[in-house]
Amino acid sequence: MVQSLRRLSLGFVLIAAAAAVLLLSDLGSRVSNAAKSEKNRTLRVAILQHASQAILEQGRDSMIRGLKEKGWEQGKNLELKLYNAEGDNSVFQTIAKEMVGGGYDLLMTISTVSLQAVAHASRWKPFVVFGSCSLMIKVAW
């Protein structure tokens, strides 16, 4: 019994060692291929804004600026689609469904209402939804 366990454990150690050698032998090519594909990749992003208001447009511009700071620039490696529901709830649902079905890499929303619409539309699909929301704080002067 002890002899069988020793042979079995020796077999596991040899298999693990062989797997480690094989994985490490092509590590350089896997890392360089990943870097190459990331350079040539175009990120598809959709942004949903619920109305035309100055504060929401500042949020949208900040999101776009943040993407640019991370190296994603419209016209180069970023495909950006902007949606605006103009405060119409029925339009929210239609736009949210279009965004979810559009094959985008990232769905961004600029308000709680927009976030809820996209989250509801993507309930059964694994999409990443980012929400830009603000917390109203009463300031006493």
ZABANU-545058 format. One line per field, with one value per residue (C-alpha): chain; x, y, z; residue in three letters; residue number from 0. Coordinates in nm, 4 decimals. Layout:
% residues N
ch <- A|...
c1 <- X|...
c2 <- Y|...
c3 <- Z|...
aa <- Ala|...
i <- NUM|...
This chain:
% residues 141
ch <- A|A|A|A|A|A|A|A|A|A|A|A|A|A|A|A|A|A|A|A|A|A|A|A|A|A|A|A|A|A|A|A|A|A|A|A|A|A|A|A|A|A|A|A|A|A|A|A|A|A|A|A|A|A|A|A|A|A|A|A|A|A|A|A|A|A|A|A|A|A|A|A|A|A|A|A|A|A|A|A|A|A|A|A|A|A|A|A|A|A|A|A|A|A|A|A|A|A|A|A|A|A|A|A|A|A|A|A|A|A|A|A|A|A|A|A|A|A|A|A|A|A|A|A|A|A|A|A|A|A|A|A|A|A|A|A|A|A|A|A|A
c1 <- 0.0000|0.2751|0.4757|0.1741|0.1271|0.4954|0.4750|0.1534|0.2966|0.6125|0.3902|0.2040|0.5298|0.6676|0.3459|0.3481|0.7144|0.6553|0.3550|0.5564|0.8404|0.5992|0.4133|0.7311|0.8923|0.6429|0.5706|0.7529|0.5498|0.2205|0.3025|0.4198|0.1153|-0.1159|0.0612|0.0390|-0.3310|-0.3965|-0.2156|-0.4225|-0.7496|-1.0338|-1.2412|-1.6134|-1.7831|-2.1421|-2.2386|-2.5999|-2.7014|-3.0604|-3.0959|-2.9101|-2.7919|-2.4629|-2.3638|-2.4340|-2.2384|-1.9446|-1.9661|-1.9707|-1.6717|-1.4854|-1.5520|-1.4173|-1.1159|-1.0542|-1.0573|-0.8094|-0.5806|-0.5780|-0.4703|-0.8110|-0.8541|-1.1538|-1.0607|-0.7492|-0.8347|-1.1730|-1.5143|-1.7486|-2.1275|-2.3156|-2.6838|-2.9177|-3.2735|-3.3706|-3.5595|-3.8037|-3.8400|-3.9660|-3.6642|-3.4394|-3.5550|-3.5113|-3.1644|-3.0594|-3.1647|-2.9787|-2.6653|-2.6790|-2.7274|-2.4692|-2.1626|-1.9917|-1.6943|-1.8026|-2.1375|-2.1152|-2.4058|-2.4342|-2.7020|-2.8790|-3.1796|-2.9562|-2.7665|-3.0909|-3.2176|-2.8960|-2.8683|-3.2282|-3.1734|-2.8540|-2.9958|-2.9254|-2.6022|-2.2546|-2.1968|-1.9902|-2.1913|-2.0241|-2.2400|-2.1519|-2.3782|-2.3570|-2.4703|-2.6609|-2.5235|-2.6876|-2.4251|-2.5089|-2.3378
c2 <- 0.0000|0.2447|0.1442|0.2155|0.5594|0.6431|0.5415|0.7359|1.0477|1.0171|1.0015|1.3168|1.5015|1.4022|1.5080|1.8434|1.9007|1.8198|2.0523|2.3342|2.2903|2.2947|2.6011|2.7956|2.6991|2.9003|3.1775|3.4385|3.3715|3.3761|3.7095|3.8709|3.7425|3.8869|4.2235|4.2248|4.1463|4.4198|4.6768|4.5911|4.5644|4.8116|4.8647|4.9037|5.1247|5.2497|5.5357|5.6017|5.9446|5.9968|6.3667|6.6654|6.8433|7.0193|6.8037|6.4821|6.6059|6.6838|6.3269|6.1925|6.4046|6.2889|5.9242|5.9793|6.1649|5.8774|5.6267|5.8461|5.8637|5.4830|5.4753|5.4289|5.7046|5.7500|5.6976|5.4963|5.2038|5.3083|5.2780|5.4968|5.5132|5.7793|5.7342|5.9937|5.9034|6.2688|6.1729|5.9333|5.6098|5.4035|5.5147|5.4021|5.0437|5.0406|5.1932|4.9625|4.6547|4.7860|4.8438|4.4964|4.3319|4.5503|4.3421|4.6189|4.5476|4.8041|4.9643|5.2924|5.4853|5.8408|5.8288|5.5877|5.5662|5.4767|5.2227|5.0549|5.0358|4.8745|4.6420|4.5295|4.4721|4.2727|4.0641|3.7327|3.8243|3.8738|4.2406|4.4880|4.7953|5.1020|5.3682|5.7276|5.8532|6.1343|6.1510|6.4613|6.6042|6.8920|7.1439|7.3838|7.7212
c3 <- 0.0000|0.0961|-0.2107|-0.4356|-0.2822|-0.3372|-0.7038|-0.7458|-0.5838|-0.7953|-1.1046|-0.9995|-0.9357|-1.2775|-1.4536|-1.2706|-1.3572|-1.7245|-1.7364|-1.5774|-1.8268|-2.1204|-1.9944|-1.9253|-2.2573|-2.4656|-2.2149|-2.4226|-2.7356|-2.5452|-2.3828|-2.7087|-2.9014|-2.6365|-2.6569|-3.0376|-3.0401|-2.7803|-2.9976|-3.3054|-3.1157|-3.1604|-2.8474|-2.9149|-2.6544|-2.6274|-2.3952|-2.2909|-2.1654|-2.0502|-2.1369|-2.2747|-1.9622|-1.9017|-1.6042|-1.7961|-2.0964|-1.8671|-1.7378|-2.0929|-2.1906|-1.8795|-1.9681|-2.3190|-2.1793|-1.9357|-2.2212|-2.4105|-2.1070|-2.1021|-2.4680|-2.6356|-2.8930|-3.1193|-3.4832|-3.3956|-3.1710|-3.0295|-3.1912|-2.9861|-3.0210|-2.8237|-2.7392|-2.5866|-2.4821|-2.4248|-2.1081|-2.2800|-2.0806|-2.3746|-2.5767|-2.2866|-2.3212|-2.6988|-2.6824|-2.3968|-2.5963|-2.9011|-2.6932|-2.5375|-2.8762|-3.0494|-2.9663|-2.7703|-2.5454|-2.2869|-2.2081|-2.0168|-1.8689|-1.7445|-1.4739|-1.2487|-1.4828|-1.7786|-1.5696|-1.4640|-1.8225|-1.9515|-1.6525|-1.7041|-2.0782|-2.0155|-1.7318|-1.9055|-2.0825|-1.9329|-2.0166|-1.8220|-1.7308|-1.5850|-1.4246|-1.3629|-1.0876|-0.8415|-0.4824|-0.3915|-0.0683|0.1133|0.2171|0.5019|0.4702
aa <- Met|Val|Gln|Ser|Leu|Arg|Arg|Leu|Ser|Leu|Gly|Phe|Val|Leu|Ile|Ala|Ala|Ala|Ala|Ala|Val|Leu|Leu|Leu|Ser|Asp|Leu|Gly|Ser|Arg|Val|Ser|Asn|Ala|Ala|Lys|Ser|Glu|Lys|Asn|Arg|Thr|Leu|Arg|Val|Ala|Ile|Leu|Gln|His|Ala|Ser|Gln|Ala|Ile|Leu|Glu|Gln|Gly|Arg|Asp|Ser|Met|Ile|Arg|Gly|Leu|Lys|Glu|Lys|Gly|Trp|Glu|Gln|Gly|Lys|Asn|Leu|Glu|Leu|Lys|Leu|Tyr|Asn|Ala|Glu|Gly|Asp|Asn|Ser|Val|Phe|Gln|Thr|Ile|Ala|Lys|Glu|Met|Val|Gly|Gly|Gly|Tyr|Asp|Leu|Leu|Met|Thr|Ile|Ser|Thr|Val|Ser|Leu|Gln|Ala|Val|Ala|His|Ala|Ser|Arg|Trp|Lys|Pro|Phe|Val|Val|Phe|Gly|Ser|Cys|Ser|Leu|Met|Ile|Lys|Val|Ala|Trp
i <- 0|1|2|3|4|5|6|7|8|9|10|11|12|13|14|15|16|17|18|19|20|21|22|23|24|25|26|27|28|29|30|31|32|33|34|35|36|37|38|39|40|41|42|43|44|45|46|47|48|49|50|51|52|53|54|55|56|57|58|59|60|61|62|63|64|65|66|67|68|69|70|71|72|73|74|75|76|77|78|79|80|81|82|83|84|85|86|87|88|89|90|91|92|93|94|95|96|97|98|99|100|101|102|103|104|105|106|107|108|109|110|111|112|113|114|115|116|117|118|119|120|121|122|123|124|125|126|127|128|129|130|131|132|133|134|135|136|137|138|139|140
